[in-house]
Amino acid sequence: MPICGKQIKLCDCNRGSPLDAAALATTIRDGSPLSLHHELCRREIGALESALADGDVLVGCTQEAALFAQIAADSPSRIDFLNLRENAAWSVEAPAATPKIAALLAAALLPEADPVPGVTLAAGNALLIVGEAGAALGWAERLQTRFEVAVLATGATPDAELPAERRYPVWSGSDVRIAGHLGAFDVAWTQDNPVDLDLCVRCNACIHACPEGAIGWDYQVDSSRCRSHRSCVTACGTVGAIDFARSDTTRESRFDLVLDLSSAPLIRRVEPPQGYAAPGRDPLEQALAAQALAELVGEFEKPRYVALDARLCAHGRSRKRGCSNCVEACAAEAISSAGDTVRVDPYLCQGCGSCSTVCPSGALASQYPRVEDLGLRVRTVLAAYRDAGGEAPCVLFHSAGAGRALIDRLARRGKGLPARVIPLETWSADSVGLELLLGSIALGACQVAVLAAGTHDPGVLRAQAAHGATILAGLGYAGEPFRVLDADDWPALEAALWDWAPASGASRPAAFHLPGRKRDALELSIRHLLAVAPQPVAEISLAAGAPFGAVSVSDACTLCMSCVGACPTGALSAATDAMRLGFIEKSCVQCGLCAVSCPENALTLMPRLLLDESARRTVPLKEAEIFHCVRCAKPMGAKPLIDAMFTRLASHAMFAGEAERRRLHMCGDCRVVDLMHSENGIKAWDMTE
């Protein structure tokens, strides 16, 4: 019987994976029998063919996914795969893993998430090869039939020789700058070789004429040997390819692909752009890089991994810098400052999700997958795990690449995953932020682990986990709720998971769906965790960098309200009925824009989590009496502001007299009137001619 429109095919892999089909049938369907195969990929493959004839199929194994997909290619039905073997059945606790298997099946049966908006990358076969002349020319000769190659020689190689025929451009230079992405690499360099290889006809006259032998067969001039005889210039004659006094040295061009053979990469990023390869000096790595570049010729669609809501961005206001977490965290350098907000280059973005993890306001949100989609999977697996009788569930987030491979090795060589550890795959573990950590605990997990294999900076994940652990500890939850597993081999992963005692989770799981907006997800999760907390409190102190907190105001504040104009979230406000600075702590993201905008340096950030109702109300930070004009009694502003202005201007020569100083306490209209009455000079209306 199909479940959610899919037929489930389970196989115990030649009886090597203990699966309790009867128990699973009671948890994921209405009690109808669930068949268990032993050799679905061999002797029983006909059962799969029959199932495909009746509709869509979910196979609980990935070992023979290629074979099964080939069989399904001629069928109108769809086939999907779920790795139950490495994720659950290959474990020393496999007999107790039925609740986890039920949870994984429940998640696999969820409908597909809405497609993510994409961005199109198009690349031709214009390839630039950069490096020393010998290596660059050698690869150009090999690749010229597959690419439109060009060579930029950045150094001479003994006995390197340019081809006798000009089949592709060859330049030489230094100070190479590369910017752009696949299909649009802008390359600039400095032409410091006196021989312009574009003009050179390769007649070799300069080589024979040079008395020092300073010009090689690659037409590079060795400046350490050249003695300025300039015989080469004379030999070159009217061709004019040699110019030792060249002033126009900047060269630039655009390419689809770049093969960088330099010893140190010219683009030094953790995540270099697609279409750029820097294999170093190893010939094998160079060959593999060339092969990989050939596969990038064409048109491709990739997800727009991150969505930016500029209205929520706390990057800057009025040329003052606040939060730059995303700019600093981006390993691909795809995020840059764009005035008061940031700019995300979707062509450079590789989808690691670190930016959304460190963004305090939720202006940047990971879309691959979306938080709400991943939250639905968390909610589904935890509910199915509980319904199947599972206890103390631990959710393990891992990446689709390095994380999956490490879990597979642990299952094949070690003890496998504990029965209570439920793996959830995401594109990048870097995107697992505080909202997913606390949200998972609120939804019923007692612990959450993030496998950092393949991540760019586990420190970012550890900071998020530390904030979450502080909040849970402050609410009285015992044990270690979060772990960032910075393991690069299966023994380290095994040790980190198997010695981890269960922590105390929420006594009652939340019923909400995790929303997509970061602040909304955090608020829902924290409110639920507070409602069922072992020790509810009103306030929890947090470490610097936390996305929650207050602002303290010193006596130096003059109520100029610069901070109100700078606050991007509306946490600070000016009252309409009095000179009063108000603050809504729930809205504060601790970006620091208020502090850097204050001319008196009177504001200080106070990271904390306020859990009572005052966090949602506007509370006064400072209030002052209103100063009135000494002449007409019209309100002029906050008294501290007027007093500060008077203190700063009273010593100026323009306000040396008592009348002039008194004028500082007048409104604009009264100052003009007072000047007119006290002016001793002749008035225009008193002039007779």
Phi and psi in degrees as a GROMACS rama.xvg file:
@    title "Ramachandran Plot"
@    xaxis  label "Phi"
@    yaxis  label "Psi"
@TYPE xy
-66.9139  145.232  PRO-2
-118.25  122.654  ILE-3
54.7951  34.7877  CYS-4
80.957  7.0773  GLY-5
-127.354  143.532  LYS-6
-91.831  132.705  GLN-7
-96.4544  128.324  ILE-8
-117.289  111.453  LYS-9
-104.615  141.643  LEU-10
-138.875  132.573  CYS-11
-91.2561  14.964  ASP-12
54.8079  66.2197  CYS-13
58.5918  39.7871  ASN-14
63.678  21.5915  ARG-15
-95.0439  -4.84003  GLY-16
-126.104  103.999  SER-17
-66.7126  112.314  PRO-18
-122.251  129.479  LEU-19
-96.4817  88.7682  ASP-20
-63.6974  -35.7971  ALA-21
-65.829  -43.945  ALA-22
-67.5505  -38.2733  ALA-23
-66.8333  -34.4737  LEU-24
-62.4037  -33.7903  ALA-25
-78.0312  -19.0638  THR-26
-97.0385  -29.1701  THR-27
-112.542  -2.05981  ILE-28
-148.674  -175.55  ARG-29
-83.5094  22.8396  ASP-30
98.5549  -6.84133  GLY-31
-63.4467  148.198  SER-32
-59.6787  144.809  PRO-33
-118.098  114.5  LEU-34
-73.617  145.716  SER-35
-121.125  124.465  LEU-36
-99.8552  160.039  HIS-37
-112.588  -30.6285  HIS-38
-139.219  58.4626  GLU-39
-62.4518  -30.2416  LEU-40
-88.6259  -0.195494  CYS-41
-129.471  -97.8501  ARG-42
-65.7851  -28.8027  ARG-43
-103.305  19.9548  GLU-44
-64.5932  -21.5766  ILE-45
-62.4481  -30.9835  GLY-46
-63.9285  -34.8542  ALA-47
-69.1702  -42.211  LEU-48
-61.8828  -39.8163  GLU-49
-66.2756  -40.3477  SER-50
-64.6842  -39.9463  ALA-51
-64.1968  -28.0885  LEU-52
-71.0057  -20.513  ALA-53
-99.9402  -8.08094  ASP-54
147.673  -169.427  GLY-55
-67.6032  151.997  ASP-56
-133.492  140.98  VAL-57
-115.15  118.301  LEU-58
-100.996  128.297  VAL-59
-84.6722  38.2241  GLY-60
-157.434  146.775  CYS-61
-114.135  0.0518844  THR-62
-55.5327  -47.0603  GLN-63
-113.324  39.2443  GLU-64
-59.5788  -38.9208  ALA-65
-63.8255  -42.3564  ALA-66
-64.6737  -47.4953  LEU-67
-63.7405  -38.9756  PHE-68
-64.5981  -35.8663  ALA-69
-66.0767  -39.0209  GLN-70
-65.9397  -37.9681  ILE-71
-79.0766  -8.83857  ALA-72
-61.965  -33.447  ALA-73
-91.8612  4.52579  ASP-74
-105.464  145.252  SER-75
-72.2616  -12.192  PRO-76
-81.081  157.931  SER-77
-100.669  145.664  ARG-78
-123.378  132.363  ILE-79
-123.234  162.847  ASP-80
-131.034  147.626  PHE-81
-138.619  127.102  LEU-82
-85.8791  88.3884  ASN-83
-84.0849  -24.3323  LEU-84
-67.6946  -60.0025  ARG-85
-73.3533  -30.4133  GLU-86
-80.7215  -20.066  ASN-87
-146.605  -49.7113  ALA-88
-75.7946  -29.0948  ALA-89
-91.2675  81.5837  TRP-90
-156.007  150.361  SER-91
-67.507  -15.5082  VAL-92
-105.754  24.1974  GLU-93
-55.8663  -39.5984  ALA-94
-60.668  -23.0588  PRO-95
-100.108  9.16802  ALA-96
-92.6558  7.17359  ALA-97
-57.8834  -43.9553  THR-98
-59.0132  -38.7484  PRO-99
-67.3239  -41.7668  LYS-100
-62.1041  -40.8338  ILE-101
-61.9243  -39.1407  ALA-102
-65.6516  -43.1729  ALA-103
-66.103  -37.7515  LEU-104
-65.9757  -40.0424  LEU-105
-62.0292  -40.5157  ALA-106
-68.2426  -37.7961  ALA-107
-68.0086  -23.2677  ALA-108
-88.3253  -2.43154  LEU-109
-65.2435  147.526  LEU-110
-64.5428  154.912  PRO-111
-64.5602  143.967  GLU-112
-70.9557  158.389  ALA-113
-60.6206  144.176  ASP-114
-63.1175  148.848  PRO-115
-88.4892  138.324  VAL-116
-55.2152  144.865  PRO-117
-115.89  170.812  GLY-118
-133.038  139.021  VAL-119
-96.303  129.838  THR-120
-111.807  129.964  LEU-121
-126.706  129.936  ALA-122
-134.556  129.962  ALA-123
-83.684  -159.834  GLY-124
-113.357  27.6423  ASN-125
-79.7824  108.384  ALA-126
-113.437  127.377  LEU-127
-100.559  129.155  LEU-128
-108.598  119.342  ILE-129
-112.129  135.715  VAL-130
156.379  -173.464  GLY-131
-60.5456  149.36  GLU-132
-55.3352  -43.4771  ALA-133
-61.6253  -52.4487  GLY-134
-67.171  -43.1373  ALA-135
-64.3672  -43.5124  ALA-136
-68.8413  -34.8969  LEU-137
-62.75  -44.3812  GLY-138
-72.8529  -30.6292  TRP-139
-62.7871  -39.8844  ALA-140
-64.178  -37.4456  GLU-141
-74.56  -33.2883  ARG-142
-101.48  -1.34553  LEU-143
-65.2717  -22.3419  GLN-144
-83.1521  -16.2456  THR-145
-102.506  -25.1281  ARG-146
-130.406  163.334  PHE-147
-88.5547  88.5074  GLU-148
-84.3345  154.466  VAL-149
-142.465  148.508  ALA-150
-118.973  133.136  VAL-151
-119.252  102.287  LEU-152
-81.9932  123.315  ALA-153
-105.143  6.54537  THR-154
-173.497  153.032  GLY-155
-81.8781  151.078  ALA-156
-126.538  127.716  THR-157
-54.6595  132.033  PRO-158
70.157  4.21923  ASP-159
-68.5942  140.625  ALA-160
-136.669  132.421  GLU-161
-67.9939  148.061  LEU-162
-59.7941  149.432  PRO-163
-67.7669  -28.417  ALA-164
-106.219  140.117  GLU-165
-85.7615  88.9687  ARG-166
-97.1669  -15.327  ARG-167
-156.194  155.624  TYR-168
-66.9595  142.845  PRO-169
-132.012  125.697  VAL-170
-124.129  167.287  TRP-171
-135.772  149.522  SER-172
175.992  -176.186  GLY-173
-142.371  -177.968  SER-174
50.9764  55.8496  ASP-175
-79.6498  130.043  VAL-176
-119.647  128.038  ARG-177
-122.343  128.587  ILE-178
-138.033  158.984  ALA-179
112.223  -157.62  GLY-180
-150.585  -178.17  HIS-181
-51.6091  124.571  LEU-182
89.449  -10.4639  GLY-183
-153.664  63.9895  ALA-184
-92.3241  119.288  PHE-185
-95.7547  118.059  ASP-186
-116.446  128.961  VAL-187
-126.312  147.693  ALA-188
-153.283  168.733  TRP-189
-103.88  123.261  THR-190
-82.9216  92.7495  GLN-191
-103.144  -2.92265  ASP-192
-81.5548  125.988  ASN-193
-58.3318  -23.5682  PRO-194
-89.4554  117.718  VAL-195
-83.9355  107.705  ASP-196
-68.9987  -18.2593  LEU-197
-70.0925  -36.6408  ASP-198
-88.0011  -26.0065  LEU-199
-60.6199  133.062  CYS-200
-97.7943  2.0821  VAL-201
59.2444  43.1624  ARG-202
-82.596  -12.4833  CYS-203
72.231  7.51943  ASN-204
-61.8302  -38.4614  ALA-205
-66.3515  -38.3794  CYS-206
-62.8715  -43.96  ILE-207
-72.5656  -28.7848  HIS-208
-81.5117  -23.5628  ALA-209
-70.0068  117.631  CYS-210
-70.0313  -22.8728  PRO-211
-94.2966  -5.63778  GLU-212
63.8692  36.0778  GLY-213
-83.2603  -7.20249  ALA-214
-110.304  122.979  ILE-215
-89.99  178.197  GLY-216
-73.4895  -6.66989  TRP-217
-94.0873  5.62448  ASP-218
62.9632  30.3059  TYR-219
-97.6457  136.422  GLN-220
-92.7039  123.175  VAL-221
-83.6513  102.559  ASP-222
-65.1383  -23.3831  SER-223
-72.6125  -20.2538  SER-224
-103.304  -22.0312  ARG-225
-68.5099  132.638  CYS-226
-114.517  22.0108  ARG-227
63.1835  32.6967  SER-228
-71.5575  -29.706  HIS-229
61.2452  26.0562  ARG-230
-63.7532  -29.6741  SER-231
-66.7613  -36.5387  CYS-232
-64.3455  -42.5965  VAL-233
-63.6227  -41.2911  THR-234
-67.265  -33.693  ALA-235
-67.9659  -32.2809  CYS-236
62.8809  -138.216  GLY-237
-72.5077  -11.98  THR-238
-59.7373  -39.0755  VAL-239
66.9657  32.7021  GLY-240
-83.8754  -13.1195  ALA-241
-113.054  125.439  ILE-242
-146.73  107.031  ASP-243
-79.0389  -13.8052  PHE-244
-109.949  25.0698  ALA-245
-61.6005  129.953  ARG-246
-100.594  -32.1323  SER-247
-86.3823  94.4037  ASP-248
-110.81  -5.71665  THR-249
-83.1597  129.222  THR-250
-127.657  150.126  ARG-251
-156.438  155.581  GLU-252
-163.549  170.855  SER-253
-120.098  141.91  ARG-254
-138.283  159.856  PHE-255
-84.0427  -35.3596  ASP-256
-138.318  153.293  LEU-257
-134.535  127.392  VAL-258
-110.169  106.844  LEU-259
-98.4746  110.978  ASP-260
-97.9695  13.2934  LEU-261
-67.054  154.862  SER-262
-66.0269  -36.3809  SER-263
-115.098  130.11  ALA-264
-56.4279  141.704  PRO-265
-75.9195  -26.3365  LEU-266
-106.938  108.104  ILE-267
-102.661  85.6239  ARG-268
-131.907  154.104  ARG-269
-64.0344  -40.3989  VAL-270
-118.017  90.6298  GLU-271
-67.6533  157.922  PRO-272
-67.1944  151.277  PRO-273
-62.0336  142.832  GLN-274
93.1112  -6.61169  GLY-275
-113.407  126.261  TYR-276
-126.513  132.959  ALA-277
-129.864  80.447  ALA-278
-80.6423  -4.17865  PRO-279
77.5229  -151.37  GLY-280
-95.6825  -4.96886  ARG-281
-72.9984  120.89  ASP-282
-59.5491  -38.6178  PRO-283
-65.1361  -44.9511  LEU-284
-63.3731  -35.7706  GLU-285
-64.5189  -41.1322  GLN-286
-65.3729  -42.2637  ALA-287
-64.426  -38.3972  LEU-288
-65.3234  -40.9531  ALA-289
-63.5869  -39.5389  ALA-290
-65.3285  -41.4789  GLN-291
-65.6321  -37.389  ALA-292
-65.3845  -34.4484  LEU-293
-63.2139  -28.8109  ALA-294
-78.082  -7.63177  GLU-295
-97.2054  1.9686  LEU-296
-78.8918  123.897  VAL-297
137.227  -160.162  GLY-298
-117.844  132.395  GLU-299
-132.143  152.216  PHE-300
-115.598  125.37  GLU-301
-126.147  154.827  LYS-302
-65.054  150.108  PRO-303
-84.8054  93.1997  ARG-304
-62.9975  -30.6193  TYR-305
-126.977  137.909  VAL-306
-106.822  136.18  ALA-307
-113.463  125.091  LEU-308
-107.629  96.7638  ASP-309
-61.5866  -23.9379  ALA-310
-65.5918  -27.1862  ARG-311
-94.2982  -6.79217  LEU-312
-69.7696  132.557  CYS-313
-108.894  30.55  ALA-314
-70.5969  -40.1988  HIS-315
-166.686  162.816  GLY-316
-150.261  129.169  ARG-317
52.3362  45.7991  SER-318
67.4215  15.4543  ARG-319
-102.757  136.382  LYS-320
-93.4117  131.212  ARG-321
-112.249  -104.744  GLY-322
-82.6491  128.122  CYS-323
-127.587  25.4316  SER-324
-56.5262  -43.6699  ASN-325
-68.75  -38.6407  CYS-326
-62.0372  -42.3301  VAL-327
-73.7783  -28.2781  GLU-328
-86.9263  -19.8918  ALA-329
-70.2283  114.634  CYS-330
-75.9463  -18.8164  ALA-331
-97.3663  -0.450566  ALA-332
53.5464  39.377  GLU-333
-89.8803  -8.34822  ALA-334
-114.333  130.653  ILE-335
-139.085  161.733  SER-336
-71.9036  139.045  SER-337
-136.446  61.4751  ALA-338
80.3084  -122.434  GLY-339
-83.1889  -7.83601  ASP-340
-128.497  -170.617  THR-341
-115.603  164.92  VAL-342
-121.853  132.937  ARG-343
-110.312  121.747  VAL-344
-88.8634  105.057  ASP-345
-66.7399  -18.9172  PRO-346
-76.781  -28.0997  TYR-347
-91.4128  -26.8017  LEU-348
-61.7508  130.974  CYS-349
-104.454  -0.128026  GLN-350
81.2961  24.6964  GLY-351
-68.262  -30.368  CYS-352
85.1447  3.78577  GLY-353
-59.5434  -34.5974  SER-354
-62.4446  -42.9749  CYS-355
-69.4359  -29.8771  SER-356
-66.558  -42.3091  THR-357
-90.9348  -9.59678  VAL-358
-69.8619  119.739  CYS-359
-77.6152  -23.8683  PRO-360
-97.6703  -16.107  SER-361
86.1097  13.936  GLY-362
-64.081  -32.2376  ALA-363
-106.216  126.79  LEU-364
-130.695  129.135  ALA-365
-67.8674  136.884  SER-366
-113.755  -1.26869  GLN-367
-134.185  79.2655  TYR-368
-88.0258  168.422  PRO-369
-71.0718  153.981  ARG-370
-60.4128  -40.6851  VAL-371
-65.8012  -33.5469  GLU-372
-70.57  -42.8881  ASP-373
-68.1787  -36.3346  LEU-374
-63.646  -35.8828  GLY-375
-64.6277  -39.3458  LEU-376
-64.8313  -41.3252  ARG-377
-60.8414  -47.5906  VAL-378
-61.2079  -41.2109  ARG-379
-66.9187  -47.0614  THR-380
-67.4755  -36.5525  VAL-381
-70.1136  -38.7565  LEU-382
-65.6059  -44.1275  ALA-383
-65.6274  -37.1054  ALA-384
-63.8219  -43.6504  TYR-385
-65.3733  -44.665  ARG-386
-62.523  -27.6705  ASP-387
-87.7955  3.98825  ALA-388
92.6563  10.5899  GLY-389
-73.9115  152.867  GLY-390
-130.167  152.705  GLU-391
49.9078  56.4769  ALA-392
-70.6483  141.593  PRO-393
-121.534  122.633  CYS-394
-90.1699  129.302  VAL-395
-114.201  105.953  LEU-396
-83.0418  135.471  PHE-397
-147.541  159.043  HIS-398
-78.9194  161.768  SER-399
-74.6391  -15.6272  ALA-400
-103.011  -90.1082  GLY-401
-64.3222  -35.4293  ALA-402
-65.5939  -45.5065  GLY-403
-61.6629  -42.8471  ARG-404
-63.8321  -37.2896  ALA-405
-69.2785  -39.7084  LEU-406
-64.4708  -40.0636  ILE-407
-61.3476  -41.8172  ASP-408
-66.8748  -37.7082  ARG-409
-61.9074  -39.8916  LEU-410
-69.1023  -36.008  ALA-411
-79.3635  -33.8601  ARG-412
-112.199  -22.3162  ARG-413
-118.318  -148.133  GLY-414
-83.0747  -7.66797  LYS-415
77.4796  -173.198  GLY-416
-81.7404  142.245  LEU-417
-58.7433  153.764  PRO-418
-64.264  -23.5075  ALA-419
-91.1838  -4.99262  ARG-420
-92.5706  116.411  VAL-421
-105.135  110.228  ILE-422
-77.9467  136.207  PRO-423
-127.188  119.891  LEU-424
-87.5476  137.001  GLU-425
-134.667  163.868  THR-426
-58.0512  -44.9142  TRP-427
-144.386  130.118  SER-428
-68.7963  -17.7603  ALA-429
-61.2247  -21.7668  ASP-430
-86.1925  1.85892  SER-431
-82.727  98.6455  VAL-432
-99.0494  -170.881  GLY-433
-61.8668  -33.5115  LEU-434
-66.9487  -33.6795  GLU-435
-77.5459  -35.5754  LEU-436
-63.6221  -55.2844  LEU-437
-70.3306  -34.6623  LEU-438
-61.8651  -39.1456  GLY-439
-65.6849  -39.317  SER-440
-65.0576  -43.0829  ILE-441
-63.0448  -34.0124  ALA-442
-81.3153  -2.70688  LEU-443
126.82  -4.91554  GLY-444
-76.2909  145.425  ALA-445
-92.2642  -17.3315  CYS-446
-152.336  156.117  GLN-447
-134.219  129.346  VAL-448
-116.323  145.41  ALA-449
-121.901  116.215  VAL-450
-81.088  113.123  LEU-451
-85.0464  5.35103  ALA-452
-58.3729  124.202  ALA-453
88.6613  -2.80983  GLY-454
-81.3006  162.652  THR-455
-86.3073  -39.371  HIS-456
-146.54  93.3946  ASP-457
-60.2352  -19.5777  PRO-458
-60.755  -34.6442  GLY-459
-64.0612  -44.2574  VAL-460
-66.5449  -38.3894  LEU-461
-64.4259  -38.4031  ARG-462
-63.2778  -41.8756  ALA-463
-63.8496  -44.1365  GLN-464
-64.1891  -35.6137  ALA-465
-66.1354  -42.7007  ALA-466
-61.1205  -44.5839  HIS-467
-64.2435  -41.1903  GLY-468
-64.5384  -38.1508  ALA-469
-62.73  -41.747  THR-470
-64.279  -46.4569  ILE-471
-66.3286  -40.7435  LEU-472
-63.6466  -38.8521  ALA-473
-63.8631  -26.9556  GLY-474
-90.148  1.15606  LEU-475
93.1308  8.42486  GLY-476
-76.1503  125.345  TYR-477
-89.8831  156.313  ALA-478
92.2844  -178.419  GLY-479
-98.8437  105.711  GLU-480
-80.2176  -28.5013  PRO-481
-129.691  144.734  PHE-482
-140.754  133.595  ARG-483
-100.968  112.337  VAL-484
-91.8636  95.8167  LEU-485
-87.5988  60.8163  ASP-486
-102.572  136.652  ALA-487
-114.305  3.53424  ASP-488
-145.463  161.493  ASP-489
-67.3401  -33.0907  TRP-490
-61.664  -38.0273  PRO-491
-67.1256  -39.5341  ALA-492
-65.4003  -42.2567  LEU-493
-60.6293  -45.8432  GLU-494
-63.4145  -39.5732  ALA-495
-68.6456  -30.9647  ALA-496
-89.9371  -38.3789  LEU-497
-81.1293  -16.6935  TRP-498
-100.909  15.9769  ASP-499
-98.2648  106.996  TRP-500
-73.0766  141.653  ALA-501
-58.9104  143.542  PRO-502
-97.9627  171.722  ALA-503
-85.5803  123.723  SER-504
-99.371  -168.057  GLY-505
-69.2602  136.223  ALA-506
-67.1636  -23.3097  SER-507
-138.793  120.531  ARG-508
-67.8252  148.243  PRO-509
-71.1804  154.282  ALA-510
-104.713  -2.86925  ALA-511
-80.2098  162.151  PHE-512
-93.422  135.932  HIS-513
-67.0056  119.958  LEU-514
-75.128  164.673  PRO-515
-76.5455  -30.8353  GLY-516
-74.9216  130.824  ARG-517
-59.9207  -49.1255  LYS-518
-66.1275  -35.2856  ARG-519
-66.7791  -41.5051  ASP-520
-64.2854  -41.6441  ALA-521
-64.6913  -43.0953  LEU-522
-63.957  -45.62  GLU-523
-60.718  -44.8631  LEU-524
-65.4268  -45.5286  SER-525
-68.2334  -38.3554  ILE-526
-63.6565  -39.1926  ARG-527
-69.1443  -43.8909  HIS-528
-62.7781  -32.819  LEU-529
-70.1319  -38.872  LEU-530
-64.5432  -31.6382  ALA-531
-111.355  16.9077  VAL-532
-67.5671  142.594  ALA-533
-62.3539  -34.3894  PRO-534
-138.034  81.6415  GLN-535
-61.0365  138.149  PRO-536
-132.122  168.153  VAL-537
-96.2577  -20.244  ALA-538
-152.606  140.628  GLU-539
-129.738  126.441  ILE-540
-76.5362  138.756  SER-541
-123.172  163.558  LEU-542
-79.8906  161.166  ALA-543
-58.7893  141.59  ALA-544
97.5264  -7.70961  GLY-545
-68.7044  150.552  ALA-546
-84.8436  10.3331  PRO-547
-124.615  152.694  PHE-548
161.768  -177.629  GLY-549
-120.553  179.206  ALA-550
-129.419  128.477  VAL-551
-100.796  146.575  SER-552
-121.041  127.375  VAL-553
-88.1422  175.099  SER-554
-66.8808  -14.1645  ASP-555
-71.9113  -13.843  ALA-556
-62.5404  130.098  CYS-557
-105.073  5.51799  THR-558
58.7556  41.9141  LEU-559
-74.0108  -17.2407  CYS-560
69.058  20.6463  MET-561
-61.0545  -35.9169  SER-562
-65.251  -33.5858  CYS-563
-64.2607  -43.2464  VAL-564
-68.2393  -25.6704  GLY-565
-86.3266  -24.8074  ALA-566
-66.2557  119.757  CYS-567
-81.705  -13.2389  PRO-568
-109.943  -1.65969  THR-569
76.6234  16.837  GLY-570
-67.7048  -32.6441  ALA-571
-102.53  139.346  LEU-572
-146.96  154.986  SER-573
-104.352  129.176  ALA-574
-68.5899  151.557  ALA-575
-93.372  -15.621  THR-576
-107.705  -0.992718  ASP-577
-163.803  167.96  ALA-578
-83.2982  87.1089  MET-579
-142.871  134.584  ARG-580
-98.2803  119.518  LEU-581
-105.192  160.577  GLY-582
-146.671  130.341  PHE-583
-110.478  106.838  ILE-584
-66.7323  -31.3106  GLU-585
-59.239  -30.1792  LYS-586
-88.2115  -9.74961  SER-587
-77.7054  131.666  CYS-588
-110.94  7.99916  VAL-589
59.2857  38.8821  GLN-590
-76.2977  -23.5653  CYS-591
86.207  2.93557  GLY-592
-62.9201  -35.0379  LEU-593
-63.8987  -41.8508  CYS-594
-66.8781  -41.5196  ALA-595
-76.1439  -18.7381  VAL-596
-89.3967  -14.3862  SER-597
-73.7027  119.256  CYS-598
-70.0583  -16.8918  PRO-599
-100.278  0.671461  GLU-600
51.6274  43.9522  ASN-601
-98.3506  -5.38363  ALA-602
-108.552  139.79  LEU-603
-134.427  135.305  THR-604
-77.4947  141.796  LEU-605
-129.709  90.2754  MET-606
-63.6764  125.076  PRO-607
-168.804  170.042  ARG-608
-123.246  110.65  LEU-609
-92.8761  125.334  LEU-610
-109.895  -3.72101  LEU-611
-91.0461  179.851  ASP-612
-68.5005  -17.7074  GLU-613
-64.4342  -21.3157  SER-614
-67.276  -20.7895  ALA-615
-100.474  -3.63034  ARG-616
-106.337  155.803  ARG-617
-78.8137  118.512  THR-618
-112.674  145.174  VAL-619
-75.1843  131.359  PRO-620
-93.5005  -38.2007  LEU-621
-157.696  143.434  LYS-622
-138.534  144.821  GLU-623
-141.044  157.968  ALA-624
-71.1907  155.639  GLU-625
-86.6492  132.215  ILE-626
-86.7192  135.563  PHE-627
-111.91  146.546  HIS-628
-56.155  131.234  CYS-629
-71.854  -8.52062  VAL-630
-104.722  -45.0096  ARG-631
-117.228  -2.9582  CYS-632
68.982  17.9064  ALA-633
-75.7402  138.225  LYS-634
-60.5131  135.155  PRO-635
-115.063  -18.835  MET-636
141.465  -169.181  GLY-637
-69.4025  136.78  ALA-638
-59.6782  -41.539  LYS-639
-60.0353  -33.4575  PRO-640
-69.0228  -42.4788  LEU-641
-66.9219  -40.5175  ILE-642
-63.1762  -40.0474  ASP-643
-64.8634  -41.6362  ALA-644
-61.6814  -43.0009  MET-645
-63.2277  -42.5943  PHE-646
-62.1266  -39.3882  THR-647
-76.5762  -30.2323  ARG-648
-98.9819  -13.9432  LEU-649
-63.1639  -29.8814  ALA-650
-86.4399  -2.32168  SER-651
-73.7278  148.969  HIS-652
-61.8781  -29.405  ALA-653
-68.549  -16.5872  MET-654
-122.328  40.6551  PHE-655
-72.728  -31.6902  ALA-656
-91.0297  163.169  GLY-657
-64.8163  -38.2991  GLU-658
-65.2844  -39.7112  ALA-659
-67.4771  -40.2577  GLU-660
-67.5275  -36.4572  ARG-661
-64.27  -30.6775  ARG-662
-64.3854  -24.4848  ARG-663
-66.1083  -20.3382  LEU-664
-95.6606  15.3939  HIS-665
-109.363  155.932  MET-666
-73.0629  171.514  CYS-667
-59.9272  -41.7742  GLY-668
-65.9771  -43.8998  ASP-669
-68.3527  -30.1089  CYS-670
-62.5453  -42.2608  ARG-671
-63.5376  -45.6608  VAL-672
-62.7696  -43.2177  VAL-673
-65.3088  -37.7165  ASP-674
-63.1043  -40.8849  LEU-675
-64.7846  -38.1095  MET-676
-76.6845  -31.3829  HIS-677
-97.4829  -3.75181  SER-678
-70.3155  127.138  GLU-679
-90.6129  -14.305  ASN-680
-72.3595  169.066  GLY-681
-69.8786  138.753  ILE-682
-91.9216  154.459  LYS-683
-61.4745  -38.234  ALA-684
-76.2017  -10.1101  TRP-685
-91.5198  -7.61097  ASP-686
-77.1634  136.814  MET-687
-92.4553  -26.3218  THR-688
